[in-house]
Amino acid sequence: MHRIAVVTPILPVPHDLTRGRYIHETARALSALADVRVFFQQARYPRFPGLSPRSFLRGEVGADYRLDGVDVDAYTYPALPGLSRASNGFMAARALLPRLRSFMPDIVLAYWVYPDGYAARRAARRLGVPCVVGARGSDIHVRSGFNARMTRRTLHGVDAMLTVSRAMRDKAIADFGADPGQVHAIVNGIDTSVFHPRDRGDMRDKLGIPPDARLVTYVGRYVETKGMRELLSAFRSLARNDPALRLALVGDGVMRDELAALVAAAGLDDRVTMTGGLDPVQVAEWMCASDVVTLPSWSEGYPNVVVEGIACGRPVVATAVGGTGEIIRDGNGIMVPPRDAEALERGLSEALARDWDGDAMALAAKRGWCDVAAETLAVCERVLARRNPLPARGMEVVT
């Protein structure tokens, strides 16, 4: 059985349960096929105002962090927002190396290109083992300046690359010079035991939603790049002429207070629900209680929320970014341009007015995490098969 070290900065944590669910599911399914340890590396920022990242809720987990079905080693490395961008890859590699040396993997699999994929590649080279890097979305689609240069440098030095959509594969090749023969598109799966159609009325009774409500549900982080302001603007316009319209914001994030203030200023407190972070079962319940699921992001890789909504038998209104066009078609949703509140308003209005065949769309969304794990393992095995066996595993080399 192969020993695989999975390196990532993105996993579900108590203060943000929706973050990194797809990596958790992949690692859990892969653990049934190989000896897997997940190295959860987190940037540790000074605890001073203004010296923390603006994209994620603050907070690191300690060494006692546990995750269902996965062997996890959680740790931190020191960082400063912006200021340490050039050193983050080196500092992360320094923290990772002794942990990899103790585990002695056959191969390292990193999710997130820079700094984490770079750190994984650097540490793997020291141990003489191959490294595969998986890109998830913004680590390819939203890169500029130094980050873009380091992304290109990372991808030029790995043994293979994984992407979550064909669109991302094309971008990695065109924009970052990735070797076409080494880039593999492995789209995400879903847990069909959780995300499947349920009776809408039953779910509304459970969640306290009026039976005659017209409910739009967003699932994801509360951050600007998820299109949160556009969504509130579109909802506000639609709500003026539709007293039955409701909005559920399922998730959490750094915009929580701002969103609450915007909702209050619009006089919509009784029509907008902000649930906080929920586990997958609860997320599925909100989706099944909905008329429409929406994801108005500015950028995406292969958005699982879209697939999960469809698997629950609900149409999805999402922006035409990343791999979204590989998921949505005429029978399961509507695509609109990003950063366009008026287009989002029209898309939501159309979706609410149409009749949808929920059972048919759900039947087409059956790809599971076992499929993802099997394809991921196959790439790792091909890398190992073509790799020169010298130096042997565990023999450190200097690069």
Secondary structure, 3 states (H helix, E strand, C coil): CCEEEEEECCCCECCECCCCHHHHHHHHHHCCCCEEEEEEEEEECCCCCCCCCCCCCCCCCCCCCCECCECEEEEEEECCCCCCCCCHHHHHHHHHHHHHHHHCCCEEEEECHHHHHHHHHHHHHHHCCCEEEECCCHHHHCCCHHHHHHHHHHHHCCCEEEECCHHHHHHHHHHHCCCHHHEEECCCCCCCCCCCCCCHHHHHHHHCCCCCCEEEEEECCCCHHHCHHHHHHHHHHHHHCCCCEEEEEEECCCCHHHHHHHHHHCCCCCCEEEEECCCHHHHHHHHHHCCEEEECCCCCCCCHHHHHHHHCCCCEEEECCHHHHHCCCCCCEEEECCCCHHHHHHHHHHHHHCCCCHHHHHHCCCCCHHHHHHHHHHHHHHHHHHCCCCCCCCCCCCC
